[in-house]
Amino acid sequence: MPERPKPTTPLIIDLTGGDYGLVSAAYQGLHETPSLKQAYPLLDFAELIAIAASSRVSRNLNDAEFRRLVDEGNVCSLIENAKLRGLGWIKKHSLFEKIRLALHVPDGKEARRESLYQKLNPFNGEEFADRVTQIPMAVQDKLLEQFRKMPAVFSYEFFAAKTKRAADPLVEVVTLTHPFPYFPKKGRCQEDFANGIRAKLDNYSTDYILAPPYEGRPPERNIAAPASSSNSSDAPKKASLASRIASGGQMLLF
């Protein structure tokens, strides 16, 4: 089975553009949907981050479209919906998207990370619907259960006791421990969450499933752009969620 490398903290910062909302939502989504680990062999790295971040914000905002898909129990549609929305969010911030559009000339280190990023996305975004249907049904059932859960509140350890006292008793409070610092430092939270994502991915398999129709087909380079939707009525919904994300869709208390 072919393998891909593991992401680094600087690469994750480049992918998210150091945007606090995006990188923290991605970490929280990975934490709350651990079954994405079993789906990762069928996903690009950019898709994994997009799904984790977007599904977390959709749950946090109690987004109507996401809730409808959860109620219908169609995991493949849920994942595709989250992927499209999340990649749109990534495109707004990603250094790799700026490089792809020739809006930024990378220096040596950035160019090496961009090369690593290509290797992390072996499917190049292609045949996504076919890939997600290969996710085992047991994993799909777990994902649906995790997508249904009420979103947790995340807190640095220094604030954990205060956060738990203030939180709704029905809401889980997750204390951010290693590799997070005990106390958040100004201007470092984005790196803390990127480190947290990197630590989680250290426990993910590097294998990916390159089966027909992907086998033997050379990858292309345009991996950050989301697939276009033939249903134009989806556009206002995506734009609406993007604007709500920008206005703050996080649930993180210090």
N, C-alpha and C positions, 0 to 999 in steps of 0.2 A: 504494500500500500504506500503511495507517495506521501511525503511529509512536507510541512512548511515550517518556517522558523517561528520563534516566539516574538511577540512585540516588545519593544522597550518603552520605558517611560517617556523619553523625548519623542519617540514616534507617536505615542498616544496624544501627547500635547500638540504635536503638529496636526494630527488628524482632527482633533477637536478645536484647533485654533486657540487653545488655552481658554476657551469659553467656560466659565464656571458652571452655568446652567447645564450645558451639554455634558461635560465630563462628569459632573456629580450625578446627573440623571443616569448616565451610562453605568456608573459603578452601582448605584442603587438598584437599577434594573437587573444587572447581573446577579446581585445579591438575592433579590426577591424572586427571580426566575432561574434557579440553579439548574433546571433541566435543559436550559440552552447549552449547557456543557455537552450533553449527549447529541444535540442537534448540530454543534459546531463543525463536525466533519463534512457536513453538507452545505456549509455557509462560507462566504467570504468573511474576512475579519471586519471589513467596513459594514457588512450586513449585520453581523452580530452586534456591533456597537449601536447601529441604527435601531435595531429591534429592541435592545435593552433600554436605550434612552427614551425612545418614543413610547413604548408600552408603559414605562414607569410614569411619564408625564400624563399619558391618557388615563391611567388609573387614578393618578393624583387629582386630575381635573374632573374625574367622573365623566369623561368625554362620551357623548351620546352614541356616536358611531362605533367606537370601540366597545362600549357596553352592549350594543345590539349584536355585534359579532360574537362577543362572549356568550350572550344568551342563546344565540343560534348554535353554539358549540362547534363552529367551523374553524379549527385551529389553523389550517393552511391559509384561509382568508385573513384571519387575525394577524398572522405572521407577515403576510404580504402587505397588509395595511400598515402595520408598524414599520416595516422596512421602507416603504415609499415615503412615509412621513419623516422617518428618522434620517434617511439619506438627504432629503431636502434640507433638513436642519444642519447636517454635516457640511453640505455644499456651501452654506453661508459662511462657514468658519474655517474650513480645512485648508491648510497650507498646500496640500497635495492637489486640491482642486485649482488653486491659484497657479500652481506650476503647470497643471494640465492645460489651463487656458492661457498660458504664457503671460500671466499677470505678475509673475514673480520669477526671478532668476535665482535658482538655488545656489548656495555656497557648497563647499565640498561635503560638509557634514549633512546638510539637508538633502543633497543629491544621493548620498549613501542611504539615508533613511527612506527616501522616495523609492529607491531600488528595493529595499527591504519590504516596503509597503506593497509593491507589486507582487512579491512572492507570498505575502500574507493573503492575497486575494486570487487564488488559483482559478476560480470560476469566472472571473472578470464580469460578474453580475449576470451572466447568461443563464438561460433555462431555469430561472429561479423557481417558477411554479412546479416544474418537474422535479427539482431537487427536494423541495419541502414535502412533496407527497411521499418521498422515500424515508422521511422521519418515522421511526417505529411508532405504532399506535400507542404503546405504553408510554412513550415519551410525550406524544401529543396529548394524551390524557393528563399527564402531570403538568404540562405547560398550561392547559386550560384551567386546571385547578389553581395554579399559581397566578394566572391572569385575573382570576376571580377574587383573589384576596384583597382585603383592604390595605392600602399602602402604609408602610411603616414610617416612623419618624427616625431620622438618623442624627446622632449627636456625638461630638468629640467627647472623650472620656472625662475631661475636666468638667463638662456641663451635664454629664449624664444623670446624676441624681436630681438636679433641678429640672431637667427636661422630663424625667419620669413623673415627677410630682405635678408638672403642668399639663402633661398630655392626657388626652381622653383615655380612661381605663381600658377601653376596647381596642386601642391602637397600640401595636407593638413598638417599643423603642429599641432601636439597634445602636449599641455603643460601638463607635469606631475605635478598634484597637489596632495592633500591629498589622500593617506597616504605617498606620496613621500615628502622628505624634500625640502626646497626651493633651496638649493645648495647641489650638490653631495659631499659626503665625500669619500676620498680615501679608497678603500678597503671595502666600504659599499654598493656599487651599487647593488651587487647580492642580498643582504638582502632587499634593497629598492624594487626591482622587485618582490621578493618573497612575501613581504608585500602587494604589489599591487595585485598579484594573489590571495592572501588570502582574501583581501578586496572584490575583484570581486566575489569570490566563496561564500562569506557571503550572497550574494543576489541570489544565485542559490538554487533551491529546493533540499532538501535532500532525496526526494522520488526517488525511482527507480522502473522501470517496470520489475518485475520478473514474466514473463509469460512463458508458455510452449515454448520451451523445457527446460527452466531453473528451473522451480518450482520443489522443492523437491530433487534437485540434489546437493549434498554437493560440495562446491567449493574446488578446488585444490589450491596449493600455488604458482605455477609457473605463475605469472601474468605479470611479467615485460618483458618476452621474446616475440618478435613479432612472429606472425604466419609465418611459412615457406611458400615460394611461389613455386608452381609447375612449374612456368615458369622461367627457368634458365636465359633467356635473360633479365629479369628484374634486375639481380644482378649488371651488370656494371652501369646501370642508377642510382641505389641506391648508389653505391660506389662513383659515380661521384658527386652526390649531397652532400654526406657526406664530400667529400674532399673540395667542394666549401663552405660548411658550416664552416669547420675548418679554411678556409682561410679568413672568415669574410663575413657573409651574412647579416649583420645588417644595419639598416638605423636609427641611433640614433646620433643626433648631440647635443653637449653641448655648 
